[in-house]
Amino acid sequence: MNEINDLPHWCEALYDAQAAALLVYGRALGLSHAESEDVLHEVFWAFVIRPTPPDRPQNYLVTAFRNRALKQKVSLWCRITREFEAISWFERISPEDPREGRAMDCLQQLPNDQREVIVLKFWNDLTFQEIAALLSISPHTAAGRYRYGLQKLKNVLHDSTYETDNSKSIIPLVASPTFPRSETEIVQ
């Protein structure tokens, strides 16, 4: 058994570990921040009333979140709201680093299938095999979407280096294989 199952209420540790990543995933699926939070809380409410955890809690959680998020997107009212909020896909409460803003703008420019795989890989730490199972595609397709998406991000960020004087500050974003997972990592 893993440490999540040993806690007095097993889903509390799972929430602490996965909530931020799932909110970002919800944003990648096209939900607003508020809609992502609603879906997150609905999924965790379903977990709270479960007497025991599923066999693979993290994978089960991501799958449940994705299913509810896609169901949420179907709603007409949510669609209208999303269209008005499309300008601020990654809204932030605190002021963001200009490099982070450029990276988020670039991520938003990717096709949905590539963006979804990149977010699942970076923020949710899923393997290509797990991503493939979640999206009903082959692991090679997931890896290809990831590879092509990263290449597009690199090209867009590289092109933007010619538009700014402080191009050296962008290089770590292109070369680094990780994105921040929480606000505290962004600030540091």
C-alpha positions in Angstrom: 0.0 0.0 0.0 1.2 3.5 -0.6 1.2 6.4 1.8 -2.1 7.9 0.5 -4.0 4.8 1.6 -2.5 4.9 5.1 -3.9 8.3 6.0 -7.0 8.7 8.1 -8.8 9.9 5.1 -6.9 8.8 2.0 -8.2 11.5 -0.4 -6.8 14.4 1.7 -3.2 13.7 0.7 -4.3 13.1 -2.8 -6.0 16.5 -2.9 -2.9 18.2 -1.5 -0.7 16.5 -4.1 -2.9 16.9 -7.2 -5.3 19.8 -6.9 -3.0 22.5 -8.5 -2.0 20.2 -11.4 -5.7 19.3 -12.1 -6.6 23.0 -12.2 -4.0 23.5 -14.8 -5.2 20.5 -16.7 -8.8 21.8 -16.6 -7.5 25.1 -18.1 -5.7 23.1 -20.8 -9.0 21.3 -21.5 -10.6 24.7 -22.1 -12.4 25.4 -18.8 -12.1 28.7 -16.9 -10.4 28.7 -13.5 -13.8 28.7 -11.8 -15.1 25.8 -13.9 -11.9 23.8 -13.2 -12.3 24.4 -9.5 -16.0 23.2 -9.7 -15.0 20.1 -11.5 -12.1 19.5 -9.1 -14.5 19.7 -6.1 -17.1 17.5 -7.7 -14.5 14.8 -8.3 -13.2 15.0 -4.8 -16.6 15.0 -3.3 -17.2 11.7 -5.2 -13.9 10.5 -3.7 -14.8 11.6 -0.1 -17.9 9.4 -0.1 -15.9 6.4 -1.3 -15.1 4.1 1.7 -11.8 2.9 0.1 -9.4 4.3 -2.5 -9.3 2.9 -6.0 -6.4 0.7 -7.0 -4.4 3.5 -8.6 -5.8 6.7 -7.0 -3.8 9.2 -9.1 -4.7 7.7 -12.4 -8.3 7.2 -11.4 -8.4 10.9 -10.2 -7.1 12.2 -13.5 -9.5 10.1 -15.5 -12.5 11.1 -13.3 -11.4 14.8 -13.6 -11.1 14.6 -17.4 -14.5 12.9 -17.8 -16.2 15.5 -15.7 -14.4 18.4 -17.3 -15.4 17.2 -20.8 -19.0 16.8 -19.6 -18.8 20.4 -18.2 -17.6 21.7 -21.5 -20.7 20.4 -23.3 -23.0 22.8 -21.4 -24.1 25.7 -23.5 -23.8 28.3 -20.8 -20.3 27.2 -19.9 -19.4 27.4 -23.6 -20.6 31.1 -23.8 -18.7 31.9 -20.6 -15.6 30.2 -21.9 -15.7 32.2 -25.1 -15.7 35.5 -23.2 -12.9 34.3 -20.9 -10.8 32.9 -23.7 -8.6 36.0 -23.6 -7.3 35.2 -20.1 -6.7 31.4 -20.5 -4.2 31.4 -17.6 -5.5 34.1 -15.4 -3.3 35.0 -12.5 -4.0 36.7 -9.2 -0.4 37.8 -8.7 1.7 39.7 -11.3 3.5 37.2 -13.5 7.1 37.1 -14.7 7.2 38.3 -18.3 9.0 35.0 -19.3 6.2 33.0 -17.7 3.6 35.1 -19.6 5.4 34.4 -22.9 5.6 30.7 -22.1 1.8 30.6 -21.2 1.0 32.5 -24.4 3.0 30.0 -26.4 1.3 27.0 -24.6 -2.1 28.5 -25.5 -1.1 28.6 -29.2 -0.5 24.9 -29.4 -3.2 22.6 -30.8 -5.5 21.2 -28.1 -4.2 17.6 -28.4 -0.5 18.7 -28.0 -1.3 21.1 -25.2 -3.2 18.4 -23.3 -0.4 15.9 -23.5 2.2 18.5 -22.5 0.1 19.5 -19.4 -0.5 15.9 -18.4 3.2 15.1 -18.8 4.6 18.2 -16.9 2.0 19.1 -14.3 0.5 15.6 -13.6 3.7 13.6 -14.1 1.9 10.9 -16.2 3.9 8.6 -18.4 3.2 8.3 -22.1 1.5 4.9 -21.4 -0.8 6.5 -18.8 -1.6 9.5 -21.1 -2.3 7.1 -23.9 -4.7 5.1 -21.7 -6.4 8.3 -20.6 -6.9 9.8 -24.1 -7.5 6.4 -25.8 -4.5 6.8 -28.1 -1.3 4.8 -28.5 1.8 5.7 -26.4 3.6 6.5 -29.6 0.9 9.0 -30.5 1.2 10.6 -27.0 4.9 10.8 -27.3 4.6 12.3 -30.8 2.2 15.0 -29.6 4.5 15.8 -26.8 7.6 16.0 -29.0 5.9 18.1 -31.7 4.3 20.3 -29.1 7.7 20.9 -27.3 9.3 21.7 -30.7 6.6 24.2 -31.5 7.0 25.8 -28.0 10.8 25.9 -28.6 10.3 27.5 -32.1 7.9 30.1 -30.8 10.0 31.0 -27.8 13.1 31.1 -30.0 11.4 33.4 -32.5 10.4 35.7 -29.7 14.1 36.1 -28.7 14.5 38.2 -31.7 11.7 40.5 -30.6 13.2 41.3 -27.2 16.4 42.8 -26.0 16.7 40.4 -23.0 16.6 37.2 -25.1 19.0 35.4 -22.7 16.2 35.3 -20.1 14.1 33.1 -22.4 16.7 30.4 -22.9 16.1 28.6 -19.6 12.4 28.3 -20.5 13.3 26.6 -23.8 16.0 24.3 -22.5 14.3 23.3 -19.2 12.1 20.2 -19.4 9.9 21.3 -16.4 7.4 24.0 -15.8 6.5 25.3 -12.3 4.0 23.2 -10.5 2.8 25.8 -7.9 2.8 29.5 -7.3 5.6 29.3 -4.9 7.9 27.8 -7.5 6.9 30.6 -9.9 7.9 33.2 -7.4 11.2 31.7 -6.5 
